[in-house]
């Protein structure tokens, strides 16, 4: 049996299962889909009140402008919800960042809107694992740390953004600003596996809208005068798919455009997701995309504009990140938990934090599974377990961790 310090023991004893579960049930009853601005505003109000128990400044930050390419080729702005920021002891010498997201993938018209019990331990509901459960665990851990007592030399920032599920485009600058100078970061995505395994290395992700502009013509009288944007977009999609290689996934996802069967289409929007495993492969992918755009534009006599970026850089595990994983896994072992990490194919705000040079463990949330589906579930026995893991990790970061 591991011997904990008095502060560690006090923190471990603090998290309350029923309090966390009550928060999750209340928060999951609020639809906070990424595009539901009213629902996000309601969720932000709930979180503002909940995080006010911490001894710091709680505020809502307006989302940064984000451009999108519409199906008709117009570049437009799209609105996002406000982001919650909490700052506790901002002048402390040792500071960490904790992040989560209030948005879910379930919009107001989605049929999955309520919770139900599958068995005594398993709660099915929208966002219960990803990540309203994670937010409850984060808050419980911070309350435990504050109750146990930490000195004025340790502080932290909390960010709960409203757009993680759509790429954090309106909050990526805020993430970078808050990550600057931090010793480490913890993000509360659900565990990579239901047994509590953490996500280790992650690939990057880039989303691109490629606007192909050709020339309209009558499909029967003078098709040779036209330049078919749909055909050019399809050729580009096929070339991109053929460029897939080990460590580089490319998914041509959608083509918008076209009209009547008797018109050569002059506009198509090809939407593509590219996931490079390493920073080196991200560079290769960027060059490949530019080269193929040039080739297709020339061969089809069309113009192609590229809109988008690698908003989630690859997240390899360097020596500093490995040290943080060791700290978390040792905290788990001291609690009698078997915690390990494995590489993941998904992306999250942990990618953005790591790109700022800050070591991060980004799956400190609840145990559960089937996220992004109407089968999403939370294993409620993990609530106290994961809050204890976080509280012990944060206490140790407060005084004995350096990278």
Rosetta blueprint (number, residue, H / E / L):
1 X L
2 X L
3 X L
4 X L
5 X L
6 X H
7 X H
8 X H
9 X H
10 X H
11 X H
12 X H
13 X H
14 X H
15 X L
16 X L
17 X H
18 X H
19 X H
20 X H
21 X H
22 X H
23 X H
24 X H
25 X H
26 X H
27 X H
28 X H
29 X L
30 X L
31 X L
32 X L
33 X E
34 X L
35 X L
36 X L
37 X H
38 X H
39 X H
40 X H
41 X H
42 X H
43 X H
44 X H
45 X H
46 X H
47 X H
48 X H
49 X H
50 X H
51 X H
52 X L
53 X L
54 X L
55 X L
56 X L
57 X E
58 X E
59 X E
60 X E
61 X E
62 X L
63 X L
64 X L
65 X L
66 X L
67 X E
68 X E
69 X E
70 X L
71 X L
72 X L
73 X L
74 X L
75 X E
76 X E
77 X E
78 X L
79 X L
80 X L
81 X L
82 X L
83 X E
84 X E
85 X E
86 X E
87 X E
88 X E
89 X L
90 X L
91 X L
92 X L
93 X L
94 X E
95 X E
96 X E
97 X E
98 X E
99 X E
100 X E
101 X E
102 X L
103 X L
104 X E
105 X L
106 X L
107 X L
108 X L
109 X L
110 X L
111 X L
112 X L
113 X L
114 X L
115 X L
116 X E
117 X E
118 X L
119 X L
120 X L
121 X L
122 X E
123 X E
124 X E
125 X L
126 X L
127 X L
128 X L
129 X L
130 X L
131 X L
132 X H
133 X H
134 X H
135 X H
136 X H
137 X H
138 X H
139 X H
140 X H
141 X H
142 X H
143 X H
144 X H
145 X H
146 X H
147 X H
148 X H
149 X L
150 X L
151 X L
152 X L
153 X L
154 X E
155 X E
156 X E
157 X E
158 X E
159 X E
160 X E
161 X E
162 X L
163 X L
164 X H
165 X H
166 X H
167 X L
168 X L
169 X L
170 X L
171 X L
172 X H
173 X H
174 X H
175 X H
176 X H
177 X H
178 X H
179 X H
180 X L
181 X L
182 X L
183 X L
184 X L
185 X E
186 X E
187 X E
188 X E
189 X L
190 X L
191 X L
192 X L
193 X L
194 X L
195 X L
196 X L
197 X L
198 X E
199 X E
200 X E
201 X E
202 X E
203 X L
204 X L
205 X E
206 X E
207 X E
208 X E
209 X E
210 X E
211 X E
212 X E
213 X E
214 X L
215 X E
216 X L
217 X E
218 X E
219 X L
220 X L
221 X L
222 X L
223 X H
224 X H
225 X H
226 X L
227 X E
228 X L
229 X H
230 X H
231 X H
232 X H
233 X H
234 X H
235 X H
236 X H
237 X H
238 X H
239 X H
240 X H
241 X H
242 X H
243 X L
244 X L
245 X E
246 X L
247 X L
248 X E
249 X E
250 X E
251 X E
252 X E
253 X E
254 X E
255 X E
256 X E
257 X E
258 X L
259 X L
260 X L
261 X L
262 X L
263 X E
264 X E
265 X L
266 X L
267 X E
268 X E
269 X E
270 X E
271 X E
272 X E
273 X E
274 X E
275 X E
276 X E
277 X L
278 X L
279 X H
280 X H
281 X H
282 X H
283 X H
284 X H
285 X H
286 X H
287 X H
288 X H
289 X H
290 X H
291 X H
292 X H
293 X H
294 X H
295 X H
296 X H
297 X H
298 X H
299 X H
300 X H
301 X L
302 X L
303 X E
304 X E
305 X E
306 X E
307 X E
308 X E
309 X E
310 X E
311 X E
312 X E
313 X L
314 X L
315 X E
316 X L
317 X L
318 X L
319 X H
320 X H
321 X H
322 X H
323 X H
324 X H
325 X H
326 X H
327 X H
328 X H
329 X H
330 X H
331 X H
332 X H
333 X H
334 X H
335 X L
336 X L
337 X L
338 X L
339 X L
340 X L
341 X E
342 X E
343 X E
344 X E
345 X L
346 X L
347 X L
348 X L
349 X H
350 X H
351 X H
352 X H
353 X H
354 X H
355 X H
356 X L
357 X L
358 X L
359 X L
360 X E
361 X E
362 X L
363 X E
364 X L
365 X L
366 X L
367 X L
368 X E
369 X E
370 X L
371 X L
372 X L
373 X L
374 X L
375 X L
376 X L
377 X E
378 X E
379 X E
380 X L
381 X L
382 X H
383 X H
384 X H
385 X H
386 X H
387 X H
388 X H
389 X H
390 X H
391 X H
392 X H
393 X H
394 X H
395 X H
396 X H
397 X H
398 X L
399 X L
400 X L
401 X L
402 X L
403 X L
